[in-house]
Amino acid sequence: LFCALLLPPAAVDVLVAWQGDHLAATGRDLRIVPAENLHVTLAFLGSTPATRAGDVVDALREACAGAKRPVFAAQRYRETRSVAMIALTDEGGRGEAVAERLFDFLEARELYEREQRKWLAHVTVARFRRSRPRLRGRFWTTC
């Protein structure tokens, strides 16, 4: 289970076009994330009992209450050992503020343990089946 922000349809269209232009011909070791699964993850909870879903929804509502809508823009292409992503700028830290509040509300409900690393606004655009192909040097165009 995870909590995420959905992207506007126009942003999804741009990302899908970018995936087609830059990732489609890279080989079988890359699984492109389909349009309907593109999102900005706020918190990854992992396996969570269905009986706690209402608590997760409540925490998400509390975290978003009164928050200004996050505004993101594509910053750069980035890879980890298992995913390809577009790192995003986060205007005014609005997305991070929602994520941090969500972490607090989820931790208070004993549903989440905060990660050591800082939250990173990003959209995962592909997953690597084996080891990363190190595509970063081959291309980057702004989304």
Secondary structure, 3 states (H helix, E strand, C coil): CEEEEECCHHHHHHHHHHHHHHCCCCCCCEEECCHHHCEEEEEECCCCCHHHHHHHHHHHHHHHCCCCCCCEEEEEEEECCCEEEEEEEEHHHHHHHHHHHHHHHHHHCCCCCCCCCCCCCEEEEEEECCCCCCCCCCCCCCC
